[in-house]
Amino acid sequence: MDTLYWILIFLGTFIFMEFMAWFTHKYIMHGFLWSIHKDHHHKKHDSWFERNDLFFIFYAVVSISLFLLWRFKGFWAGLPLGLGIFAYGCAYFFVHDIFIHQRFKIFRNANNWYAKGVRRAHKMHHKHLGKEDSECFGMLFVPFKYFKK
């Protein structure tokens, strides 16, 4: 029965992170922490690292903290919660940074309807260079209006 709980918590956390990505992006990154996020929209730097990457580091610290609570304090839900955040972070990095922004030059030729829809949606988000009027959405649940056959 514990395994079932762990699986449900892991899946629930992964899905909840999609909401957190949307919320953080809309109200924090395009809100009071725009100064950290704006270098993601304005590529006026030569560094591979962006200040925007600090958001990844924040969620990594949260995930690691949950692993440590599980391991050293006996907080049983820490493992599936930490793994859910970690798995979402990996998926987000893969889709957003590798697939869409090509921070590593792989998966350039993916042209199925889903890949095109995700790219189209993200392009619409980056159409607005300022912090206002930018469409914000998650990574997995992209609005259907961007998917055309």
Sequence and secondary structure as in RCSB ss.txt:
>XXXX:A:sequence
MDTLYWILIFLGTFIFMEFMAWFTHKYIMHGFLWSIHKDHHHKKHDSWFERNDLFFIFYAVVSISLFLLWRFKGF
WAGLPLGLGIFAYGCAYFFVHDIFIHQRFKIFRNANNWYAKGVRRAHKMHHKHLGKEDSECFGMLFVPFKYFKK
>XXXX:A:secstr
 HHHHHHHHHHHHHHHHHHHHHHIIIIIIIIITHHHHHHHHS     SS GGGHHHHHHHHHHHHHHHHHHHH  
TTHHHHHHHHHHHHHHHIIIIIIIIS SSS  TT  SHHHHHHHHHHHHHHT  SSSS     SSS  GGG   
